[in-house]
Amino acid sequence: MTPRGRLAIALASLVVVAYSLGGFVLGRVAGDTTYGQLALFNEVLRIVLDAYVEPVNVDRAMNGARVGLTDALDGDSSYLDADEFRAYQATTGRENDAEIGVILSRRVSFLMVVSTRAGSPADKAGIRPGDLVKTIDGRHTRPISAVSGQRLLRGAPGSVVKLTLLRIGSDPISVDVARERLTPLSASGRMLDNGAAYVKIGEFTPRMTEELRTDVEGFKRAGAQRLVLDLRGAGFGELSEGIKVAELFMKGGVVAKVAGARAEEKVLNADPARAVWDRPMAVLTDNGTSGAGEIVAAALLDAGRASVVGEATFGRAPIQRAVALPEGGLVLTVARYVSPKGTAIHGKGVTPSVIVQEKPDEDAPEGAPAGDPILEKALEVLRGDVVKKAA
């Protein structure tokens, strides 16, 4: 087929993409300028074919254009070619695959670690939220989508993935990580001094939510008057579980809203019957808090139920849809969670009411107040030594 013929097919495929997404690309999203933009794209491609110094591989150029289109959206939307989309469909729902325990997104043209699962191979290897993944098994991540990068980290139990990481203030870090089948994380809690209780969430699952309810009820019976909910690094699990966790601490009101391009805003209200704690509380966050953890933090902050103490969260709470195309497919963010007051979580994150930048002492026992400035500040806030109005 001639380049002109492939150009015509490529342009037609843009229309197929638009209508595959329900027509809103050619109307509601881009508005009246869409056809003008397509005409401009047609003209750019025509000039490239006519004037570029070497013969142009139209298939490669169009694939790059499709990848570039989704790259300009957010770090979790992506175009997958036919092989990638088949691989994505084949791995979806395969919970028994081994993995290393990280969530990836795209930032600054690289894959970035969003969260590291506590106790996972990645955690033991020292991989941190905010690390940029330069290479996976020697493959540069610049052209790799978050979806494909996540798939490349999965594999047979015991197999090793080789990563090159970029970290601020450090030379490139090479690390070999063995994949494992990860077991669900439970909520873990304990009583602290002065009538305060502490509970840590590492993963959002229905089982964990019920464990959290049981723990909190136990703290109340033990006489706890204040509660610290630690969401640092909590980015794993279903977004919907974040709604259920927030309800445990709210006597009604708005938990979150879901906003998308094609549907009216959906308001999610707390069921008062689910509430188990109405006493003072603080929520701990860091840069690795994402997804359901951000939904909880935003809900309790906006409702005035808790001070949020620590670092700004990552900003990743998308609702996504996979769309098959004649060649490949899309994984597209079609809606996002926003806070009760309407502040976007996806792409923005949650800003704490009390910001603490210091990192915890890595040698301190898990959950211990000593060497943990974020936890220490939260306990100080709960004691009333710091008065900070929730935003």
HUQUI-V522559 format. One record per residue. N is the residue number from 1. OMEGA is omega in whole degrees, -180 to 180 (none if undefined). Layout:
N OMEGA
N OMEGA
This chain:
1 -180
2 175
3 179
4 179
5 178
6 176
7 -180
8 179
9 -179
10 179
11 177
12 -179
13 176
14 178
15 178
16 178
17 -177
18 -178
19 175
20 179
21 173
22 175
23 -173
24 178
25 -179
26 -179
27 -167
28 -177
29 -173
30 178
31 -173
32 -176
33 -172
34 -177
35 177
36 179
37 177
38 178
39 178
40 178
41 178
42 -178
43 178
44 -179
45 179
46 -180
47 178
48 -180
49 -177
50 -165
51 -176
52 -170
53 -179
54 175
55 -175
56 171
57 -173
58 -179
59 180
60 -180
61 -179
62 176
63 177
64 178
65 180
66 177
67 180
68 179
69 -179
70 177
71 -179
72 -177
73 175
74 -174
75 -176
76 174
77 -177
78 168
79 179
80 176
81 -172
82 -179
83 -180
84 -178
85 176
86 179
87 178
88 180
89 -178
90 -177
91 -180
92 178
93 179
94 -175
95 -176
96 175
97 175
98 -179
99 -178
100 174
101 173
102 169
103 -178
104 168
105 178
106 175
107 177
108 174
109 175
110 166
111 -180
112 175
113 178
114 -178
115 174
116 -177
117 -178
118 178
119 -178
120 175
121 179
122 178
123 -180
124 179
125 177
126 178
127 -173
128 169
129 -179
130 175
131 172
132 179
133 -178
134 -180
135 171
136 -177
137 177
138 179
139 179
140 -174
141 -179
142 180
143 -173
144 178
145 177
146 180
147 -179
148 177
149 178
150 180
151 -179
152 179
153 179
154 180
155 -178
156 177
157 179
158 177
159 -172
160 173
161 -178
162 -177
163 167
164 -175
165 172
166 -178
167 -179
168 178
169 -177
170 169
171 176
172 -176
173 175
174 -177
175 175
176 -176
177 178
178 -180
179 178
180 168
181 -173
182 177
183 -179
184 177
185 178
186 170
187 179
188 -177
189 179
190 174
191 174
192 -180
193 171
194 173
195 178
196 176
197 -178
198 177
199 -177
200 175
201 178
202 -175
203 -178
204 176
205 176
206 179
207 -179
208 -179
209 178
210 175
211 179
212 177
213 -180
214 180
215 -177
216 176
217 177
218 178
219 179
220 180
221 -180
222 176
223 179
224 179
225 -180
226 -176
227 172
228 178
229 -175
230 179
231 180
232 -179
233 -177
234 179
235 -174
236 177
237 -174
238 178
239 -178
240 178
241 175
242 176
243 -177
244 178
245 180
246 -179
247 180
248 -174
249 -177
250 175
251 -179
252 -178
253 -178
254 176
255 -179
256 174
257 177
258 -177
259 178
260 -177
261 -170
262 -175
263 176
264 180
265 180
266 -179
267 -179
268 -177
269 179
270 174
271 -177
272 -177
273 -179
274 -175
275 178
276 -177
277 179
278 -179
279 -179
280 179
281 175
282 -180
283 179
284 178
285 171
286 -178
287 178
288 175
289 -179
290 174
291 -177
292 178
293 178
294 177
295 179
296 -178
297 -179
298 -179
299 -176
300 177
301 -178
302 -180
303 -177
304 -178
305 -176
306 164
307 175
308 -171
309 176
310 -176
311 175
312 -178
313 -171
314 -178
315 -179
316 179
317 -176
318 165
319 -170
320 180
321 175
322 -178
323 176
324 178
325 178
326 175
327 179
328 -178
329 179
330 163
331 -166
332 172
333 -176
334 177
335 -179
336 176
337 173
338 -178
339 178
340 179
341 175
342 178
343 -179
344 173
345 -179
346 -180
347 -178
348 -176
349 -179
350 178
351 -178
352 173
353 175
354 -175
355 176
356 -174
357 -174
358 177
359 176
360 175
361 -175
362 -180
363 -178
364 177
365 -179
366 176
367 -177
368 179
369 -178
370 178
371 -179
372 -174
373 180
374 178
375 179
376 179
377 179
378 178
379 177
380 177
381 -179
382 178
383 179
384 180
385 177
386 178
387 -178
388 -180
389 178
390 180
391 none
